[in-house]
């Protein structure tokens, strides 16, 4: 019995005195090479595709322990483009994305579940039009390393997922416009110099 107490005490002491894991390097989203797109059904005839042209944020990438990585991104609501200026204006207005009151949609990760060598499910708090709900996105790391276009180390991702409009209180044209919004993001981020 005493030996187990001794082992437990040693283990606890080691845990308390072991150095904390270093903060993962931070990569900053490159807005010129990041596209946030979506697809939603319209009247049952077609799907409308749209892009949010402006985004920013940070990704902390822990290559040794990917499950400890995290992300904090902002997407400009008013940068919406669907190829039709009238529709763009309608979607930005209060009945839809409430762009004046909430000029950005945000996503902050809360959990990363590794699903493969270069894939993961990233769960986080997604805020749209002032409403925050949990959302899970499938993330694939396409490549990480030195880019021929930049002196900085770069990381490229493909990100997909679906969200419900109703979950965020966006019920305009219910039954006419689809509730499911499919998201597809191509993101590039560059490593920031160490402080």
N, C-alpha and C positions, 0 to 999 in steps of 0.2 A: 504493500500500500504506500509506504514511504517513497519507494522508487518512482511510482507514478506521479506522486505529488512533486517530486524533484524534476521529473521530465516536463510536467506541465508548467512548472515555474520557469524552467529554462526556455521553453517555447514561447511563453508569454513575454519573458525578458527580451528574447531575440526580436519578437514582433514590435515591441515598444522601442527598441534601440536601432532597428534596421533603418537605413536611410529611405526617405520617401521617394517614390518614383518621380523622376524628373518630368516637368511639364512637357507635353508633346509640342513639337514645332508647329507654329501657326502658319497657315497658308491663307492668302487673301484672294477672294473671288476676283477674277479678271472679267469685268463687265463686257468688254469688247468681244470676248470669246465664250460667253455664257448665254444660253437661250432658254427661257422658261416658257414652254408652250402647253396648250391645253386643247381638248377636243370635247365638244358637247353636242348632243342630238338636238336638231331643230325641226319640230313639227312632224317628226318621223320620216321626213324626206331625205335629209342630209345631215351631216355633222359639220358644225362650224369649228374652224381651227383658229386659234389666236396665239399671240406671243406677247409676253411682257418683256420689253426691250431693255429695261434697266433693273439691275440687281446688284447687291453688294453683300459682303459678309465674310466670315472667317470660318476656317475648318482647322481643327487641331488634329493632326494625323499622327497616330502612334503606330508606326509600322511594325514594331515588335509585339504590340498588344492592340490590334485593331479595335477590339471591343471597348477600349478606353478612349477612342477617338470621339470627337464631338463637333457639332456644327451650330452656327448661329448666323442666319441669313435674313435679309430684307429684300423684298421685291416691290418695286414702285407700281402701285395700282394704276396710276395715271399714265404709265408707259404702255398701256394696252394697245395692241394693233390687231385688227381682224380683217383688214383690207377694205373696210367700209367705214368712213368717218362718222356717218350717222349712227351706225350700230355701236361704234366705239364710244361715242358720247353717251348713248343710252346705258351701256353696261357700266360705265364709270359712275353714273348718277346714283342718287339715294336708293332707288328701288333694287339696285343690284349691288355693286361693290362699295358704294358709299365713299368714293374716292376723295371727296372734299374733307370728310371727317376722319377718314383712315387712309392716308396717302401711301401706306405700305402694308403689305402682308408679310408676316414673319413666321419663321420656323426655328425652334430651338430644340435640339435633340435631348432626349432623356435616357435613351437606352440604345445600344448597338448590339445586335445579335449577328455574329459571323455565320454565314451559311455556306461559304466555300472559300477557295484560295483568294479570290478577288471580289467576292460578293458578300453583301450583308443586308439585313433588314434594320432600318434606322427608324426608331419611333421617337416622336417629339411632340411638342405643343405647337400646333398650327393656328395662327390667328388670321382670320379673314373677316373684314367688315366689322371689326370690334368683338367678334366671337372667337373664343379659343377652344379648340377641341384636340384630342389626341389623334395623330395620324401616323401611319407607318408607310414608309417608302422603300422600294427595292433599289439598292445602290450597287453599281458595278464599277470597280476601279479599273479604268481602261489602261492607264499607264502612269507611272510615277518615275521621275528622273529629270535629267537635264534636257531642256527643250532647245532645238536649233534656233528658235525665234527669240529666246530670252536668256540672259545670263543666270537667271534664277532657276532653282529646282521647281518643277511643275508637276501638277497632278490633274488628271482628267477623269471625269466621272460621267456615267449615264445613269439617270435616276428616273424611275417610273412609279406610278401609283394612281389610285382612284380616291376621290372624296365625294361626299354627298352634299349637294347645295343646301338641302334642308337642314343638315347638321349645323350650318352656319347662319341659319335664318334667312337664306336666300330662296324665297318661295315664289318670286315673280314668275308669271306664266306657267304655273304648276300644271302638269299634264300636257303642256305644249312644248316646253323646253325640257330636255332630259334632266333628271336629278343627278345622275352620275357624271362627274367631270374627270376625264382621264388626263393625267399630268405626265409630261415628258420633258426632262431637263437634260441639257448637255452643258456641263459645267467644267470650267478650267480655273484652277487656283494656283497661285505662285507663292513659294515660301518666303516669308519675311525674314530679314536678317535677325540673328539672335540679339537680344537686348544686351 
